[in-house]
Amino acid sequence: MEPYWNHNTAFHNELVNDAKTRGGRVLDIGCGDGLLLQRLAPVARQVVGIDPDPQAIVRAQARLAAASNVSLINDDFLTWPVPAKDECYATISCVAALHHMDLRVALSHIRRFLSPGGRMLIVGLAANKTLADYAFSGLCMLPIRLMDRVRGGVQEIDVRLAEPQQSLSEIRQIAQDIVPGAKIRRRFYYRYLMTWDKPLE
């Protein structure tokens, strides 16, 4: 299966380079067809992808058939049992999937799955609710269209879609309750990046 480019894969290199600094075990939540897993596999000891869509897992299995350190799970992450302490993850990524889940529950669950000193990397979507939200999205529109043309157009894949319900301000408030100290920044392509390092215990 060939790689492709869209507003989500645009962040893959950044996520892979970040995960590479820690190595170890990596979990990708909402792994879809496995393109990010394919890119993470060379820099990690073990990579695990979880997705509730069985069709996505079938495509990921085809993409990752030759990868020996990748495991795929067809399940709902929010109901997945918390692993033993020595099986937690050095990096947990989640690209354009967090808005499909209850935010508080998902962040709490991710926190439990991270090893002490591990890092959460979320590329997410937020709803436009304030004037600042709409203004930022409006300013980005033309540059994003230009980049889409430079890249040869956005290549969509067959994935489940959902509209984000919370604004960036609301996401920040909830994150500070669950993962205090998390850094959340607006990014290009109508996305935000949330990072959080689990304190050493």
N, C-alpha and C positions, 0 to 999 in steps of 0.2 A: 504494500500500500504506500502510495506516494505522500510526502508531507504536503501541507497546504498552509495558506495564510489567511487569517481573519483577525478581528479585533481582540480575540482571546489569545490566539497563538502569538500575537505580537509581543506578549509578555514572557514567552517561554524561556528565551535565553537568559533573561534577568533572574527568573526563578531557578533555573538550572545552575547558574553561576553561584547563586546564594546557597543552594543545597550542597554544592560541591565543597564549600568551606567546612562543612560538618561531616559529609559522607554518612556512614551508618545506614539506618533504616529510614525509608521515606514512604509516606502515605499520601496518595492523591485522592481527594474526595470528589466524587463526580467525575471520574476519569474519562468518561465518554469512550471514544474509539481508541484511546491509548497513545495518542501522539506525544503528550507530555511525558508519559511513562517511558516511551521509547527514548526520549531525550535525557531522561533522568537516569536510566539504567547504567550508562557508562560511568557515572560519578558517584554511585551509591552502592553499598554492600547488598542491600535488598530493597526492592521497590514493590509496594502494594497499591493496587488501584481498586476502588470500590465504586459501584454505580448501581442504582436500582433498576436501570433499563436493561433487560436481557438482550435486546438487539445491539445495544452499544457494547456490551461485554463480548458478544460474538464477533463484532468488528475488531475489538481490541485483541481478542485471541488470535485473529488472523494476522494483525499487525505485529504482534509480539511473539509469534510462534518460535522464533529463533533465540529469544532472550531467556537465559537460564536463571536470572535473578529477579524475575518479575512474577508476582502472583496477582490474580484477578478474582474479585469477590462480587457476586451479583446479590446485593443486599442493600437495605436502607441503613445508612451510616448511623442514624439516630437510634436504631435498635440494636446495633452491633455491640457485643459485650466488650467492656474495657479490658485491654490485655494485661497480662502480668507486668510488673514493673520492668523486668529485664527485656520485655518485648515491646516497649513503647517506642516512639519514633523521634528521631533527631530533627526531622523536618516534616511538617504537614502542609501540603498545598491544597488549594481549593480555588478553581478558576471558574467564574461565572456559574457557580452552583449554590452558593450560600443563600441566595434569595429564593431558592426552592424550598428552604427549610425554615423552621422556627428559629429565629436568630439567637435568642437566649439559650435555647436548648442546644443548638449546634455549637455555639462558642463554648458552652460548659463541657460538652462532650469532647470537643477538640482539646481542651485544656487537660482532660484526664488522659488522653492518648499521647500527649507529648512527654518526652523524657525531660528530666530537669536539665536546664540549659538548652533545650530544643527550641526551635523557632516555627511559628505559624506564619504562613504566607498566603494571604487571601487576595485574589483579584476579583472584585465584586462590582455589582451594579446597584445604583441607588435611584430612588424616584426623585423627580424634580418637583419640589413643593414650594420653595422660597424663590424670591426674585434673584438671589445670588445663584441658586441652582440653575434657573433658566438662563441667566446671563452667561454663566460659564459654558453651558452646553451650546448656546448660540455662538459664542466666540470660537468654539472649537469646530463648528460645523464645516466651514470652508476648508480649514487646514486638514481636517479628517478626510473630506472628499478628495482633496488633492493627494493625500497619502494613499488612499484607496486606489486611485488611478495609477500612481507610481508603482504600487505593488501588483498591478494587474487585476484589481478588483477583489472584493471580499468573497471568499469561497465559503459558502454556508454548508453545513453538514446536517444530517438528519438527527436532530436532538430535540428533546422536549423543551418547550419554551415557556417562560413565565415572566410576568411583569414584576419588577421590584415594587415592594409596598412601602418601604421606609426610606426617608430622606437620609442624606449623609449626616446631617445633624442628629437625627434619631439613632442612626447606627453608632455614631460616636458615643452617645449617652449610654446605650446598652452595653457597648464594648467596655466602657470604663467600669461598669458594674461587674462584668464577668472576667475580663482580662485587663485589669488596671495597668496603665502605662502603655497600652497598645498605641502604635503610631498609625494614623489614617490620613492619607493624602489623596487629593483628587489627581487623577492621571488622564492621559490622553485616551481617545477612543471611548469616551463616556464611561470610564471605569474609575475605581478607586483601588488603592493598595493598602491593605491592613497588615502590619507586621507586629508580632509580639513574641518576646523571648520569655520562656518559662523560667522563673527563678530557680537557682540551684538549691537543692534541699540538703 
